[in-house]
Amino acid sequence: MSDDIDLTVMYAMHDALRRELADLDRVTTAAHCDPRQVLATAAGWTLFKKALRAHHTAEDEALWPSLRQNLADRPRDLALLEVMEAEHAAIAKVIQAIDGALTDPGAGSLGLGELADALTRGLAGHLQHEEDAVLPLIPRALTAEQWGHFSRLHDQHIDGDAPLLMPWLLDGADESTAERLLSRLPAAAYAACTERWIPAYVVLDRWPLSS
């Protein structure tokens, strides 16, 4: 429906989440630390959860409903959206189980490792499924207004944690992606991000394996 839809933020978020899954695997398989202790205090785990919650909540509240409305006469695509929502719910349950294991004195590192593996498989599979099946639908099925509504809601869910989540999103992004992400910021937020948020993030030890 629209040639004005830019999926940069979607792909950047997916890339950042994959980056964090790799760090999660590194933490939960390290032989020289207690992964339960690391995750219980790691800024990386907290940021990962905040970003994922903001991303999935915006999709559940604005993206899927708009697509469902516009694809009402296409049952196969409607079924795909139901699968997307089910995958979100399954991922949320695994994260909840991991957090439960971190506060359970009887939970061992082995169980935590299995849960982390389940999260990695589930989320990585979901991200690829979404990129293969849903993202190509968006420019064809959404209006620019609907996409704008989703983008604004996505920004609102991130906004409260923007000093950490914006540098987190930019971490590892190529130059073109970083320029597009930064160009979306209001002037005051752009200045804050480049002058304060990014330098503070650079020195943040997100996954302290020395714990």
C-alpha positions as CSV (number, residue, x, y, z in Angstrom):
1,M,0.0,0.0,0.0
2,S,2.8,2.4,0.7
3,D,6.3,3.0,-0.6
4,D,7.0,5.3,2.4
5,I,7.5,2.5,4.9
6,D,11.0,2.2,6.3
7,L,11.7,-1.1,8.1
8,T,15.1,0.0,9.4
9,V,14.1,0.0,13.1
10,M,12.5,-3.4,12.8
11,Y,15.7,-5.0,11.3
12,A,17.9,-3.0,13.8
13,M,15.9,-4.3,16.7
14,H,16.1,-7.9,15.4
15,D,19.9,-7.6,15.0
16,A,20.3,-6.2,18.5
17,L,18.2,-9.0,20.0
18,R,20.3,-11.6,18.1
19,R,23.4,-9.9,19.5
20,E,22.1,-10.2,23.0
21,L,21.2,-13.9,22.5
22,A,24.8,-14.6,21.6
23,D,25.9,-12.8,24.8
24,L,23.3,-14.8,26.8
25,D,24.7,-18.0,25.4
26,R,28.3,-16.9,26.2
27,V,27.2,-16.3,29.8
28,T,25.3,-19.5,30.3
29,T,28.0,-21.7,28.9
30,A,31.0,-20.0,30.5
31,A,32.9,-22.4,32.7
32,H,34.5,-19.8,35.1
33,C,31.3,-18.1,36.4
34,D,27.9,-18.8,37.9
35,P,25.4,-17.8,35.2
36,R,22.7,-17.5,37.8
37,Q,24.7,-14.8,39.6
38,V,25.6,-13.0,36.4
39,L,22.0,-12.9,35.0
40,A,20.6,-11.8,38.4
41,T,22.7,-8.6,38.3
42,A,23.6,-8.1,34.6
43,A,22.5,-4.9,32.9
44,G,22.5,-6.9,29.6
45,W,19.7,-9.1,30.8
46,T,17.6,-6.2,32.0
47,L,18.1,-4.2,28.7
48,F,17.3,-7.3,26.6
49,K,14.0,-7.8,28.4
50,K,13.1,-4.1,28.3
51,A,13.8,-3.9,24.5
52,L,12.0,-7.1,23.7
53,R,9.0,-6.2,25.8
54,A,8.8,-2.7,24.1
55,H,9.1,-4.3,20.6
56,H,6.6,-7.1,21.1
57,T,4.1,-4.9,23.0
58,A,4.1,-2.4,20.1
59,E,3.6,-5.2,17.6
60,D,0.8,-6.8,19.7
61,E,-1.0,-3.4,20.2
62,A,-0.6,-1.8,16.8
63,L,1.1,-3.9,14.1
64,W,-0.9,-7.1,14.2
65,P,-4.3,-5.3,14.6
66,S,-3.7,-3.1,11.6
67,L,-2.5,-6.0,9.5
68,R,-5.5,-8.1,10.6
69,Q,-7.8,-5.4,9.6
70,N,-6.3,-5.0,6.1
71,L,-5.9,-8.7,5.5
72,A,-9.4,-9.7,6.7
73,D,-10.1,-11.5,3.4
74,R,-6.9,-13.5,3.4
75,P,-7.2,-16.4,5.9
76,R,-3.7,-17.7,5.4
77,D,-2.2,-14.3,6.4
78,L,-4.6,-14.1,9.3
79,A,-3.4,-17.5,10.5
80,L,0.2,-16.2,10.3
81,L,-0.6,-13.3,12.6
82,E,-2.1,-15.7,15.1
83,V,1.2,-17.7,15.0
84,M,3.2,-14.5,15.6
85,E,1.1,-13.7,18.7
86,A,1.5,-17.3,19.9
87,E,5.3,-17.1,19.5
88,H,5.4,-13.9,21.5
89,A,3.5,-15.5,24.3
90,A,5.7,-18.6,24.3
91,I,8.9,-16.4,24.4
92,A,7.4,-14.4,27.3
93,K,6.8,-17.6,29.3
94,V,10.4,-18.7,28.9
95,I,11.7,-15.3,30.0
96,Q,9.4,-15.6,33.0
97,A,10.8,-19.1,33.8
98,I,14.4,-17.8,33.6
99,D,13.6,-15.0,36.0
100,G,11.9,-17.5,38.3
101,A,15.0,-19.7,38.2
102,L,17.2,-16.7,39.2
103,T,15.2,-16.3,42.4
104,D,14.8,-20.0,43.2
105,P,17.6,-21.2,45.5
106,G,16.9,-24.7,44.4
107,A,17.4,-24.0,40.7
108,G,20.7,-25.1,39.3
109,S,22.8,-23.8,36.5
110,L,21.9,-26.8,34.3
111,G,18.2,-25.9,34.3
112,L,19.1,-22.3,33.6
113,G,21.2,-23.3,30.6
114,E,18.3,-25.4,29.2
115,L,15.9,-22.4,29.6
116,A,18.5,-20.1,27.9
117,D,18.8,-22.6,25.0
118,A,15.0,-22.6,24.7
119,L,14.9,-18.8,24.7
120,T,17.6,-18.7,22.0
121,R,15.9,-21.2,19.8
122,G,12.4,-19.7,20.3
123,L,13.4,-16.1,19.8
124,A,15.8,-16.7,17.0
125,G,13.2,-18.8,15.2
126,H,10.6,-16.1,15.7
127,L,12.7,-13.3,14.4
128,Q,13.6,-15.3,11.3
129,H,9.9,-16.3,10.8
130,E,8.8,-12.7,11.1
131,E,11.5,-11.5,8.6
132,D,10.7,-14.2,6.1
133,A,6.9,-14.1,6.3
134,V,5.6,-10.8,7.9
135,L,8.0,-8.0,7.1
136,P,7.6,-8.4,3.3
137,L,3.8,-8.1,3.9
138,I,4.1,-4.7,5.7
139,P,4.8,-2.4,2.7
140,R,2.1,-4.2,0.7
141,A,-0.6,-4.4,3.4
142,L,-0.2,-1.3,5.6
143,T,-0.9,2.4,4.9
144,A,1.7,5.0,5.8
145,E,-0.6,6.2,8.5
146,Q,-0.9,2.7,10.1
147,W,2.8,2.3,10.0
148,G,3.3,5.7,11.5
149,H,1.0,4.8,14.3
150,F,3.0,1.6,15.0
151,S,6.3,3.5,14.9
152,R,5.1,6.1,17.3
153,L,3.8,3.5,19.7
154,H,7.1,1.6,19.4
155,D,9.0,4.8,20.2
156,Q,6.7,5.5,23.2
157,H,7.4,2.1,24.7
158,I,11.2,2.7,24.4
159,D,11.1,6.4,25.4
160,G,11.3,5.9,29.2
161,D,14.5,3.9,28.8
162,A,15.8,5.8,25.7
163,P,19.2,6.8,27.4
164,L,20.1,3.1,27.5
165,L,18.0,1.6,24.8
166,M,19.0,3.9,22.0
167,P,22.7,3.2,22.4
168,W,21.9,-0.4,22.8
169,L,20.0,-0.4,19.5
170,L,22.9,1.4,17.8
171,D,25.5,-1.0,19.2
172,G,27.0,-2.8,16.2
173,A,24.8,-1.2,13.6
174,D,26.4,-0.3,10.3
175,E,26.9,3.4,9.4
176,S,23.8,3.6,7.2
177,T,21.5,2.1,9.8
178,A,23.0,4.2,12.6
179,E,22.4,7.4,10.6
180,R,18.8,6.4,9.9
181,L,18.1,5.6,13.6
182,L,19.7,8.8,14.8
183,S,17.9,10.9,12.2
184,R,14.5,9.9,13.7
185,L,15.4,11.6,17.0
186,P,14.3,15.1,17.9
187,A,17.2,17.6,18.1
188,A,17.4,17.5,21.9
189,A,17.4,13.7,22.0
190,Y,19.9,13.5,19.2
191,A,22.3,15.8,21.1
192,A,21.7,13.8,24.3
193,C,22.3,10.5,22.6
194,T,25.5,11.5,20.9
195,E,27.0,13.5,23.7
196,R,25.9,11.6,26.8
197,W,24.0,8.4,26.2
198,I,26.4,6.7,23.9
199,P,29.5,7.5,26.0
200,A,27.8,6.2,29.1
201,Y,26.7,3.0,27.3
202,V,30.2,2.3,25.9
203,V,31.6,1.9,29.4
204,L,28.7,-0.2,30.7
205,D,29.7,-3.8,31.4
206,R,26.4,-5.4,30.3
207,W,27.4,-9.0,30.8
208,P,30.0,-9.1,33.6
209,L,31.5,-12.6,33.3
210,S,33.8,-11.9,36.1
211,S,30.9,-12.2,38.5
